[in-house]
Amino acid sequence: MKKHVAPLIVAITALLADVFTKELALDRLGLFRRIDFLGGFLRFDLTFNEGGVFGIMQGHKMFFLVVSIIVLALMIGYYFYEKNMNSLFRIAMALIIGGAIGNIIDRLIPGRPGVVDFISVGVDGLYRWPTFNIADSVIVAGAFMIIIAVYIEEKKQKALKAGNPDQ
């Protein structure tokens, strides 16, 4: 049980940071105000994503709500099913779960047209990454951490097999 405390704190922190920054964006930005930093490379600009990741399939809010809830349930189930998770993997899963809950909450709020996105990075006229939020950021960070955790675990397994030919 003790091994789940840090991931729980990480998931709650990610969720609270996402909810807080989205409310701040809604309160301070409005639909027609943007704030530029670093010569416009970093921009806070409120948008609503009614589709999936990177704005694909706009207008399918309910489809992505159902898919998100199913994926979240599978992630939580896997988290508790997999007994050989290292701490990096548990923290990564917590980030993904916290971020997923944040975006699901947005889809559930009555009258909200979609997920609140407000962070934009890029150079106008050259390339600008699709607008995103804190939940998206922690989901991506968690995914990269899972890749690293799996790589580390595979190296350990190879080292064990090399040291013990009976395995």
Beta strands, then each sheet from edge to edge (+ up, - down):
strand 1: 34-37
strand 2: 42-49
strand 3: 115-123
strand 4: 127-128
sheet 1: 1+ 2- 3+ 4-
end
